[in-house]
Amino acid sequence: MARKKRERDIERSYPLHQFIAKLRRLADCLEQGKPFRIQIAGERITVPAHAVVNIEHERDDSGEEIEFQIKWKPQ
């Protein structure tokens, strides 16, 4: 039986060159239909190839934000 993972909500900033490298790896995995593996704040995460990708745009008086989101349910 799989262990239940604890809830988590982390926002992590990266230098631009690291962010670009992560995006390139993500794009390559998506294009090849392979899982994407990344470590965020000490936790290793595997995004399955069947994950849903979307882009969110938010705007308010304090500014604007674009979020690239990848969502999946555990199997």
PDB file of N, CA, C and O in Angstrom:
ATOM      1  N   MET A   1       0.846  -1.181   0.000  1.00  0.00           N
ATOM      2  CA  MET A   1       0.000   0.000   0.000  1.00  0.00           C
ATOM      3  C   MET A   1       0.895   1.248   0.000  1.00  0.00           C
ATOM      4  O   MET A   1       1.871   1.316   0.747  1.00  0.00           O
ATOM      5  N   ALA A   2       0.560   2.218  -0.829  1.00  0.00           N
ATOM      6  CA  ALA A   2       1.370   3.436  -0.946  1.00  0.00           C
ATOM      7  C   ALA A   2       1.192   4.325   0.287  1.00  0.00           C
ATOM      8  O   ALA A   2       0.099   4.448   0.839  1.00  0.00           O
ATOM      9  N   ARG A   3       2.286   4.928   0.690  1.00  0.00           N
ATOM     10  CA  ARG A   3       2.260   5.847   1.833  1.00  0.00           C
ATOM     11  C   ARG A   3       1.654   7.173   1.406  1.00  0.00           C
ATOM     12  O   ARG A   3       1.960   7.681   0.327  1.00  0.00           O
ATOM     13  N   LYS A   4       0.795   7.733   2.247  1.00  0.00           N
ATOM     14  CA  LYS A   4       0.197   9.025   1.945  1.00  0.00           C
ATOM     15  C   LYS A   4       1.245  10.120   2.134  1.00  0.00           C
ATOM     16  O   LYS A   4       1.935  10.167   3.152  1.00  0.00           O
ATOM     17  N   LYS A   5       1.355  11.000   1.137  1.00  0.00           N
ATOM     18  CA  LYS A   5       2.310  12.104   1.219  1.00  0.00           C
ATOM     19  C   LYS A   5       1.678  13.268   1.953  1.00  0.00           C
ATOM     20  O   LYS A   5       0.477  13.511   1.838  1.00  0.00           O
ATOM     21  N   ARG A   6       2.502  13.992   2.714  1.00  0.00           N
ATOM     22  CA  ARG A   6       1.973  15.140   3.456  1.00  0.00           C
ATOM     23  C   ARG A   6       1.714  16.302   2.497  1.00  0.00           C
ATOM     24  O   ARG A   6       2.354  16.418   1.452  1.00  0.00           O
ATOM     25  N   GLU A   7       0.773  17.151   2.870  1.00  0.00           N
ATOM     26  CA  GLU A   7       0.459  18.324   2.056  1.00  0.00           C
ATOM     27  C   GLU A   7       1.642  19.269   2.035  1.00  0.00           C
ATOM     28  O   GLU A   7       2.450  19.303   2.964  1.00  0.00           O
ATOM     29  N   ARG A   8       1.731  20.039   0.958  1.00  0.00           N
ATOM     30  CA  ARG A   8       2.881  20.919   0.773  1.00  0.00           C
ATOM     31  C   ARG A   8       2.500  22.048  -0.160  1.00  0.00           C
ATOM     32  O   ARG A   8       1.749  21.835  -1.111  1.00  0.00           O
ATOM     33  N   ASP A   9       2.998  23.238   0.090  1.00  0.00           N
ATOM     34  CA  ASP A   9       2.770  24.393  -0.790  1.00  0.00           C
ATOM     35  C   ASP A   9       4.029  25.247  -0.731  1.00  0.00           C
ATOM     36  O   ASP A   9       4.200  26.057   0.180  1.00  0.00           O
ATOM     37  N   ILE A  10       4.901  25.061  -1.701  1.00  0.00           N
ATOM     38  CA  ILE A  10       6.203  25.728  -1.710  1.00  0.00           C
ATOM     39  C   ILE A  10       6.363  26.524  -2.992  1.00  0.00           C
ATOM     40  O   ILE A  10       6.006  26.062  -4.076  1.00  0.00           O
ATOM     41  N   GLU A  11       6.894  27.705  -2.855  1.00  0.00           N
ATOM     42  CA  GLU A  11       7.258  28.506  -4.022  1.00  0.00           C
ATOM     43  C   GLU A  11       8.758  28.683  -3.971  1.00  0.00           C
ATOM     44  O   GLU A  11       9.300  29.120  -2.957  1.00  0.00           O
ATOM     45  N   ARG A  12       9.430  28.349  -5.048  1.00  0.00           N
ATOM     46  CA  ARG A  12      10.892  28.372  -5.068  1.00  0.00           C
ATOM     47  C   ARG A  12      11.378  29.261  -6.205  1.00  0.00           C
ATOM     48  O   ARG A  12      10.886  29.151  -7.328  1.00  0.00           O
ATOM     49  N   SER A  13      12.333  30.132  -5.931  1.00  0.00           N
ATOM     50  CA  SER A  13      12.928  30.991  -6.959  1.00  0.00           C
ATOM     51  C   SER A  13      14.264  30.411  -7.384  1.00  0.00           C
ATOM     52  O   SER A  13      15.000  29.851  -6.572  1.00  0.00           O
ATOM     53  N   TYR A  14      14.571  30.551  -8.674  1.00  0.00           N
ATOM     54  CA  TYR A  14      15.823  30.046  -9.230  1.00  0.00           C
ATOM     55  C   TYR A  14      16.484  31.136 -10.054  1.00  0.00           C
ATOM     56  O   TYR A  14      15.799  31.996 -10.607  1.00  0.00           O
ATOM     57  N   PRO A  15      17.812  31.112 -10.142  1.00  0.00           N
ATOM     58  CA  PRO A  15      18.483  32.013 -11.085  1.00  0.00           C
ATOM     59  C   PRO A  15      17.994  31.697 -12.500  1.00  0.00           C
ATOM     60  O   PRO A  15      17.638  30.555 -12.792  1.00  0.00           O
ATOM     61  N   LEU A  16      17.976  32.687 -13.365  1.00  0.00           N
ATOM     62  CA  LEU A  16      17.415  32.540 -14.697  1.00  0.00           C
ATOM     63  C   LEU A  16      18.014  31.355 -15.456  1.00  0.00           C
ATOM     64  O   LEU A  16      17.271  30.609 -16.094  1.00  0.00           O
ATOM     65  N   HIS A  17      19.331  31.159 -15.407  1.00  0.00           N
ATOM     66  CA  HIS A  17      19.944  30.063 -16.164  1.00  0.00           C
ATOM     67  C   HIS A  17      19.459  28.691 -15.672  1.00  0.00           C
ATOM     68  O   HIS A  17      19.320  27.769 -16.476  1.00  0.00           O
ATOM     69  N   GLN A  18      19.202  28.543 -14.377  1.00  0.00           N
ATOM     70  CA  GLN A  18      18.684  27.280 -13.853  1.00  0.00           C
ATOM     71  C   GLN A  18      17.231  27.066 -14.274  1.00  0.00           C
ATOM     72  O   GLN A  18      16.835  25.951 -14.615  1.00  0.00           O
ATOM     73  N   PHE A  19      16.448  28.128 -14.249  1.00  0.00           N
ATOM     74  CA  PHE A  19      15.043  28.052 -14.661  1.00  0.00           C
ATOM     75  C   PHE A  19      14.953  27.632 -16.132  1.00  0.00           C
ATOM     76  O   PHE A  19      14.137  26.785 -16.496  1.00  0.00           O
ATOM     77  N   ILE A  20      15.792  28.228 -16.960  1.00  0.00           N
ATOM     78  CA  ILE A  20      15.810  27.902 -18.392  1.00  0.00           C
ATOM     79  C   ILE A  20      16.173  26.429 -18.591  1.00  0.00           C
ATOM     80  O   ILE A  20      15.545  25.743 -19.398  1.00  0.00           O
ATOM     81  N   ALA A  21      17.169  25.945 -17.871  1.00  0.00           N
ATOM     82  CA  ALA A  21      17.578  24.546 -17.989  1.00  0.00           C
ATOM     83  C   ALA A  21      16.446  23.605 -17.575  1.00  0.00           C
ATOM     84  O   ALA A  21      16.235  22.576 -18.217  1.00  0.00           O
ATOM     85  N   LYS A  22      15.721  23.943 -16.513  1.00  0.00           N
ATOM     86  CA  LYS A  22      14.602  23.116 -16.068  1.00  0.00           C
ATOM     87  C   LYS A  22      13.486  23.115 -17.109  1.00  0.00           C
ATOM     88  O   LYS A  22      12.901  22.069 -17.391  1.00  0.00           O
ATOM     89  N   LEU A  23      13.190  24.275 -17.679  1.00  0.00           N
ATOM     90  CA  LEU A  23      12.163  24.344 -18.721  1.00  0.00           C
ATOM     91  C   LEU A  23      12.548  23.511 -19.942  1.00  0.00           C
ATOM     92  O   LEU A  23      11.699  22.843 -20.533  1.00  0.00           O
ATOM     93  N   ARG A  24      13.819  23.549 -20.319  1.00  0.00           N
ATOM     94  CA  ARG A  24      14.284  22.747 -21.462  1.00  0.00           C
ATOM     95  C   ARG A  24      14.124  21.261 -21.189  1.00  0.00           C
ATOM     96  O   ARG A  24      13.665  20.509 -22.049  1.00  0.00           O
ATOM     97  N   ARG A  25      14.507  20.838 -19.980  1.00  0.00           N
ATOM     98  CA  ARG A  25      14.355  19.415 -19.629  1.00  0.00           C
ATOM     99  C   ARG A  25      12.896  19.005 -19.624  1.00  0.00           C
ATOM    100  O   ARG A  25      12.547  17.927 -20.106  1.00  0.00           O
ATOM    101  N   LEU A  26      12.026  19.879 -19.070  1.00  0.00           N
ATOM    102  CA  LEU A  26      10.590  19.617 -19.048  1.00  0.00           C
ATOM    103  C   LEU A  26      10.050  19.487 -20.468  1.00  0.00           C
ATOM    104  O   LEU A  26       9.326  18.540 -20.773  1.00  0.00           O
ATOM    105  N   ALA A  27      10.398  20.431 -21.333  1.00  0.00           N
ATOM    106  CA  ALA A  27       9.919  20.406 -22.722  1.00  0.00           C
ATOM    107  C   ALA A  27      10.376  19.128 -23.422  1.00  0.00           C
ATOM    108  O   ALA A  27       9.598  18.507 -24.146  1.00  0.00           O
ATOM    109  N   ASP A  28      11.620  18.734 -23.212  1.00  0.00           N
ATOM    110  CA  ASP A  28      12.140  17.509 -23.834  1.00  0.00           C
ATOM    111  C   ASP A  28      11.344  16.286 -23.366  1.00  0.00           C
ATOM    112  O   ASP A  28      10.974  15.441 -24.182  1.00  0.00           O
ATOM    113  N   CYS A  29      11.081  16.189 -22.073  1.00  0.00           N
ATOM    114  CA  CYS A  29      10.325  15.062 -21.541  1.00  0.00           C
ATOM    115  C   CYS A  29       8.903  15.040 -22.086  1.00  0.00           C
ATOM    116  O   CYS A  29       8.408  13.989 -22.494  1.00  0.00           O
ATOM    117  N   LEU A  30       8.247  16.194 -22.094  1.00  0.00           N
ATOM    118  CA  LEU A  30       6.883  16.265 -22.624  1.00  0.00           C
ATOM    119  C   LEU A  30       6.844  15.835 -24.082  1.00  0.00           C
ATOM    120  O   LEU A  30       5.974  15.065 -24.489  1.00  0.00           O
ATOM    121  N   GLU A  31       7.778  16.329 -24.851  1.00  0.00           N
ATOM    122  CA  GLU A  31       7.830  16.023 -26.277  1.00  0.00           C
ATOM    123  C   GLU A  31       8.059  14.529 -26.530  1.00  0.00           C
ATOM    124  O   GLU A  31       7.524  13.968 -27.486  1.00  0.00           O
ATOM    125  N   GLN A  32       8.849  13.897 -25.674  1.00  0.00           N
ATOM    126  CA  GLN A  32       9.186  12.480 -25.835  1.00  0.00           C
ATOM    127  C   GLN A  32       8.205  11.541 -25.120  1.00  0.00           C
ATOM    128  O   GLN A  32       8.328  10.320 -25.204  1.00  0.00           O
ATOM    129  N   GLY A  33       7.229  12.130 -24.414  1.00  0.00           N
ATOM    130  CA  GLY A  33       6.258  11.312 -23.687  1.00  0.00           C
ATOM    131  C   GLY A  33       6.865  10.586 -22.504  1.00  0.00           C
ATOM    132  O   GLY A  33       6.417   9.499 -22.137  1.00  0.00           O
ATOM    133  N   LYS A  34       7.890  11.190 -21.902  1.00  0.00           N
ATOM    134  CA  LYS A  34       8.584  10.585 -20.764  1.00  0.00           C
ATOM    135  C   LYS A  34       8.252  11.327 -19.471  1.00  0.00           C
ATOM    136  O   LYS A  34       7.869  12.496 -19.521  1.00  0.00           O
ATOM    137  N   PRO A  35       8.390  10.677 -18.318  1.00  0.00           N
ATOM    138  CA  PRO A  35       8.202  11.380 -17.046  1.00  0.00           C
ATOM    139  C   PRO A  35       9.304  12.408 -16.842  1.00  0.00           C
ATOM    140  O   PRO A  35      10.419  12.254 -17.341  1.00  0.00           O
ATOM    141  N   PHE A  36       8.975  13.459 -16.100  1.00  0.00           N
ATOM    142  CA  PHE A  36       9.908  14.534 -15.785  1.00  0.00           C
ATOM    143  C   PHE A  36      10.262  14.425 -14.315  1.00  0.00           C
ATOM    144  O   PHE A  36       9.375  14.349 -13.465  1.00  0.00           O
ATOM    145  N   ARG A  37      11.546  14.417 -14.009  1.00  0.00           N
ATOM    146  CA  ARG A  37      11.993  14.322 -12.617  1.00  0.00           C
ATOM    147  C   ARG A  37      12.669  15.626 -12.211  1.00  0.00           C
ATOM    148  O   ARG A  37      13.498  16.180 -12.933  1.00  0.00           O
ATOM    149  N   ILE A  38      12.281  16.093 -11.021  1.00  0.00           N
ATOM    150  CA  ILE A  38      12.814  17.354 -10.510  1.00  0.00           C
ATOM    151  C   ILE A  38      12.895  17.274  -8.990  1.00  0.00           C
ATOM    152  O   ILE A  38      12.108  16.570  -8.356  1.00  0.00           O
ATOM    153  N   GLN A  39      13.838  17.990  -8.415  1.00  0.00           N
ATOM    154  CA  GLN A  39      13.929  18.089  -6.964  1.00  0.00           C
ATOM    155  C   GLN A  39      13.591  19.523  -6.578  1.00  0.00           C
ATOM    156  O   GLN A  39      14.173  20.473  -7.101  1.00  0.00           O
ATOM    157  N   ILE A  40      12.643  19.666  -5.658  1.00  0.00           N
ATOM    158  CA  ILE A  40      12.209  20.985  -5.198  1.00  0.00           C
ATOM    159  C   ILE A  40      12.273  21.004  -3.681  1.00  0.00           C
ATOM    160  O   ILE A  40      11.605  20.215  -3.013  1.00  0.00           O
ATOM    161  N   ALA A  41      13.077  21.905  -3.142  1.00  0.00           N
ATOM    162  CA  ALA A  41      13.221  22.062  -1.683  1.00  0.00           C
ATOM    163  C   ALA A  41      13.465  20.722  -1.003  1.00  0.00           C
ATOM    164  O   ALA A  41      12.842  20.407   0.010  1.00  0.00           O
ATOM    165  N   GLY A  42      14.385  19.932  -1.573  1.00  0.00           N
ATOM    166  CA  GLY A  42      14.794  18.691  -0.949  1.00  0.00           C
ATOM    167  C   GLY A  42      13.935  17.479  -1.239  1.00  0.00           C
ATOM    168  O   GLY A  42      14.282  16.378  -0.811  1.00  0.00           O
ATOM    169  N   GLU A  43      12.829  17.635  -1.948  1.00  0.00           N
ATOM    170  CA  GLU A  43      11.970  16.492  -2.266  1.00  0.00           C
ATOM    171  C   GLU A  43      12.055  16.180  -3.756  1.00  0.00           C
ATOM    172  O   GLU A  43      11.915  17.065  -4.600  1.00  0.00           O
ATOM    173  N   ARG A  44      12.286  14.906  -4.060  1.00  0.00           N
ATOM    174  CA  ARG A  44      12.322  14.474  -5.453  1.00  0.00           C
ATOM    175  C   ARG A  44      10.913  14.154  -5.921  1.00  0.00           C
ATOM    176  O   ARG A  44      10.163  13.440  -5.256  1.00  0.00           O
ATOM    177  N   ILE A  45      10.573  14.696  -7.074  1.00  0.00           N
ATOM    178  CA  ILE A  45       9.224  14.562  -7.614  1.00  0.00           C
ATOM    179  C   ILE A  45       9.328  14.023  -9.026  1.00  0.00           C
ATOM    180  O   ILE A  45      10.161  14.471  -9.814  1.00  0.00           O
ATOM    181  N   THR A  46       8.473  13.053  -9.343  1.00  0.00           N
ATOM    182  CA  THR A  46       8.384  12.537 -10.703  1.00  0.00           C
ATOM    183  C   THR A  46       7.019  12.914 -11.258  1.00  0.00           C
ATOM    184  O   THR A  46       5.984  12.513 -10.727  1.00  0.00           O
ATOM    185  N   VAL A  47       7.034  13.684 -12.326  1.00  0.00           N
ATOM    186  CA  VAL A  47       5.806  14.092 -13.012  1.00  0.00           C
ATOM    187  C   VAL A  47       5.559  13.071 -14.107  1.00  0.00           C
ATOM    188  O   VAL A  47       6.400  12.914 -14.992  1.00  0.00           O
ATOM    189  N   PRO A  48       4.422  12.367 -14.074  1.00  0.00           N
ATOM    190  CA  PRO A  48       4.176  11.346 -15.083  1.00  0.00           C
ATOM    191  C   PRO A  48       3.925  11.958 -16.466  1.00  0.00           C
ATOM    192  O   PRO A  48       3.529  13.117 -16.586  1.00  0.00           O
ATOM    193  N   ALA A  49       4.161  11.162 -17.490  1.00  0.00           N
ATOM    194  CA  ALA A  49       3.992  11.635 -18.864  1.00  0.00           C
ATOM    195  C   ALA A  49       2.543  12.023 -19.164  1.00  0.00           C
ATOM    196  O   ALA A  49       2.298  12.823 -20.067  1.00  0.00           O
ATOM    197  N   HIS A  50       1.581  11.472 -18.424  1.00  0.00           N
ATOM    198  CA  HIS A  50       0.163  11.765 -18.676  1.00  0.00           C
ATOM    199  C   HIS A  50      -0.331  13.036 -17.949  1.00  0.00           C
ATOM    200  O   HIS A  50      -1.520  13.351 -18.009  1.00  0.00           O
ATOM    201  N   ALA A  51       0.551  13.752 -17.278  1.00  0.00           N
ATOM    202  CA  ALA A  51       0.143  14.957 -16.531  1.00  0.00           C
ATOM    203  C   ALA A  51      -0.470  15.991 -17.470  1.00  0.00           C
ATOM    204  O   ALA A  51      -0.151  16.043 -18.657  1.00  0.00           O
ATOM    205  N   VAL A  52      -1.349  16.805 -16.915  1.00  0.00           N
ATOM    206  CA  VAL A  52      -2.012  17.879 -17.669  1.00  0.00           C
ATOM    207  C   VAL A  52      -1.250  19.175 -17.424  1.00  0.00           C
ATOM    208  O   VAL A  52      -0.927  19.516 -16.286  1.00  0.00           O
ATOM    209  N   VAL A  53      -0.969  19.887 -18.506  1.00  0.00           N
ATOM    210  CA  VAL A  53      -0.217  21.140 -18.426  1.00  0.00           C
ATOM    211  C   VAL A  53      -1.143  22.294 -18.794  1.00  0.00           C
ATOM    212  O   VAL A  53      -1.871  22.220 -19.783  1.00  0.00           O
ATOM    213  N   ASN A  54      -1.113  23.366 -17.989  1.00  0.00           N
ATOM    214  CA  ASN A  54      -1.874  24.562 -18.336  1.00  0.00           C
ATOM    215  C   ASN A  54      -1.113  25.805 -17.908  1.00  0.00           C
ATOM    216  O   ASN A  54      -0.150  25.741 -17.143  1.00  0.00           O
ATOM    217  N   ILE A  55      -1.568  26.925 -18.417  1.00  0.00           N
ATOM    218  CA  ILE A  55      -0.955  28.216 -18.097  1.00  0.00           C
ATOM    219  C   ILE A  55      -2.031  29.097 -17.492  1.00  0.00           C
ATOM    220  O   ILE A  55      -3.139  29.198 -18.020  1.00  0.00           O
ATOM    221  N   GLU A  56      -1.696  29.732 -16.383  1.00  0.00           N
ATOM    222  CA  GLU A  56      -2.634  30.589 -15.664  1.00  0.00           C
ATOM    223  C   GLU A  56      -2.091  32.016 -15.653  1.00  0.00           C
ATOM    224  O   GLU A  56      -0.899  32.235 -15.437  1.00  0.00           O
ATOM    225  N   HIS A  57      -2.975  32.980 -15.889  1.00  0.00           N
ATOM    226  CA  HIS A  57      -2.594  34.390 -15.838  1.00  0.00           C
ATOM    227  C   HIS A  57      -3.470  35.086 -14.807  1.00  0.00           C
ATOM    228  O   HIS A  57      -4.694  34.958 -14.833  1.00  0.00           O
ATOM    229  N   GLU A  58      -2.844  35.814 -13.908  1.00  0.00           N
ATOM    230  CA  GLU A  58      -3.566  36.575 -12.884  1.00  0.00           C
ATOM    231  C   GLU A  58      -3.134  38.031 -12.948  1.00  0.00           C
ATOM    232  O   GLU A  58      -1.980  38.342 -13.242  1.00  0.00           O
ATOM    233  N   ARG A  59      -4.090  38.921 -12.666  1.00  0.00           N
ATOM    234  CA  ARG A  59      -3.789  40.350 -12.648  1.00  0.00           C
ATOM    235  C   ARG A  59      -4.606  41.000 -11.534  1.00  0.00           C
ATOM    236  O   ARG A  59      -5.792  40.716 -11.369  1.00  0.00           O
ATOM    237  N   ASP A  60      -3.951  41.874 -10.776  1.00  0.00           N
ATOM    238  CA  ASP A  60      -4.644  42.704  -9.798  1.00  0.00           C
ATOM    239  C   ASP A  60      -3.891  44.023  -9.676  1.00  0.00           C
ATOM    240  O   ASP A  60      -2.979  44.286 -10.461  1.00  0.00           O
ATOM    241  N   ASP A  61      -4.253  44.843  -8.719  1.00  0.00           N
ATOM    242  CA  ASP A  61      -3.645  46.169  -8.571  1.00  0.00           C
ATOM    243  C   ASP A  61      -2.150  46.114  -8.258  1.00  0.00           C
ATOM    244  O   ASP A  61      -1.419  47.065  -8.534  1.00  0.00           O
ATOM    245  N   SER A  62      -1.696  44.991  -7.677  1.00  0.00           N
ATOM    246  CA  SER A  62      -0.284  44.908  -7.292  1.00  0.00           C
ATOM    247  C   SER A  62       0.606  44.383  -8.420  1.00  0.00           C
ATOM    248  O   SER A  62       1.829  44.477  -8.323  1.00  0.00           O
ATOM    249  N   GLY A  63       0.021  43.835  -9.482  1.00  0.00           N
ATOM    250  CA  GLY A  63       0.841  43.353 -10.593  1.00  0.00           C
ATOM    251  C   GLY A  63       0.196  42.191 -11.328  1.00  0.00           C
ATOM    252  O   GLY A  63      -0.998  41.927 -11.183  1.00  0.00           O
ATOM    253  N   GLU A  64       1.010  41.504 -12.118  1.00  0.00           N
ATOM    254  CA  GLU A  64       0.550  40.374 -12.914  1.00  0.00           C
ATOM    255  C   GLU A  64       1.412  39.156 -12.643  1.00  0.00           C
ATOM    256  O   GLU A  64       2.546  39.266 -12.179  1.00  0.00           O
ATOM    257  N   GLU A  65       0.856  38.004 -12.939  1.00  0.00           N
ATOM    258  CA  GLU A  65       1.548  36.752 -12.677  1.00  0.00           C
ATOM    259  C   GLU A  65       1.151  35.726 -13.729  1.00  0.00           C
ATOM    260  O   GLU A  65      -0.017  35.633 -14.106  1.00  0.00           O
ATOM    261  N   ILE A  66       2.123  34.960 -14.198  1.00  0.00           N
ATOM    262  CA  ILE A  66       1.872  33.821 -15.075  1.00  0.00           C
ATOM    263  C   ILE A  66       2.407  32.591 -14.359  1.00  0.00           C
ATOM    264  O   ILE A  66       3.543  32.582 -13.886  1.00  0.00           O
ATOM    265  N   GLU A  67       1.587  31.559 -14.283  1.00  0.00           N
ATOM    266  CA  GLU A  67       2.002  30.302 -13.673  1.00  0.00           C
ATOM    267  C   GLU A  67       1.882  29.195 -14.711  1.00  0.00           C
ATOM    268  O   GLU A  67       0.840  29.038 -15.347  1.00  0.00           O
ATOM    269  N   PHE A  68       2.952  28.432 -14.876  1.00  0.00           N
ATOM    270  CA  PHE A  68       2.916  27.228 -15.681  1.00  0.00           C
ATOM    271  C   PHE A  68       2.604  26.094 -14.713  1.00  0.00           C
ATOM    272  O   PHE A  68       3.388  25.819 -13.805  1.00  0.00           O
ATOM    273  N   GLN A  69       1.472  25.441 -14.901  1.00  0.00           N
ATOM    274  CA  GLN A  69       1.039  24.420 -13.952  1.00  0.00           C
ATOM    275  C   GLN A  69       1.053  23.047 -14.598  1.00  0.00           C
ATOM    276  O   GLN A  69       0.711  22.886 -15.769  1.00  0.00           O
ATOM    277  N   ILE A  70       1.453  22.072 -13.813  1.00  0.00           N
ATOM    278  CA  ILE A  70       1.463  20.679 -14.243  1.00  0.00           C
ATOM    279  C   ILE A  70       0.704  19.921 -13.170  1.00  0.00           C
ATOM    280  O   ILE A  70       1.087  19.945 -12.000  1.00  0.00           O
ATOM    281  N   LYS A  71      -0.380  19.244 -13.564  1.00  0.00           N
ATOM    282  CA  LYS A  71      -1.225  18.564 -12.573  1.00  0.00           C
ATOM    283  C   LYS A  71      -1.401  17.107 -12.941  1.00  0.00           C
ATOM    284  O   LYS A  71      -1.496  16.752 -14.116  1.00  0.00           O
ATOM    285  N   TRP A  72      -1.443  16.255 -11.902  1.00  0.00           N
ATOM    286  CA  TRP A  72      -1.711  14.837 -12.093  1.00  0.00           C
ATOM    287  C   TRP A  72      -2.227  14.266 -10.786  1.00  0.00           C
ATOM    288  O   TRP A  72      -2.049  14.853  -9.719  1.00  0.00           O
ATOM    289  N   LYS A  73      -2.862  13.123 -10.885  1.00  0.00           N
ATOM    290  CA  LYS A  73      -3.318  12.406  -9.700  1.00  0.00           C
ATOM    291  C   LYS A  73      -2.455  11.163  -9.547  1.00  0.00           C
ATOM    292  O   LYS A  73      -2.065  10.543 -10.536  1.00  0.00           O
ATOM    293  N   PRO A  74      -2.159  10.805  -8.308  1.00  0.00           N
ATOM    294  CA  PRO A  74      -1.357   9.588  -8.102  1.00  0.00           C
ATOM    295  C   PRO A  74      -2.104   8.366  -8.629  1.00  0.00           C
ATOM    296  O   PRO A  74      -3.333   8.298  -8.580  1.00  0.00           O
ATOM    297  N   GLN A  75      -1.343   7.415  -9.127  1.00  0.00           N
ATOM    298  CA  GLN A  75      -1.969   6.186  -9.650  1.00  0.00           C
ATOM    299  C   GLN A  75      -1.608   5.005  -8.811  1.00  0.00           C
ATOM    300  O   GLN A  75      -2.041   3.889  -9.097  1.00  0.00           O
TER     301      GLN A  75
END
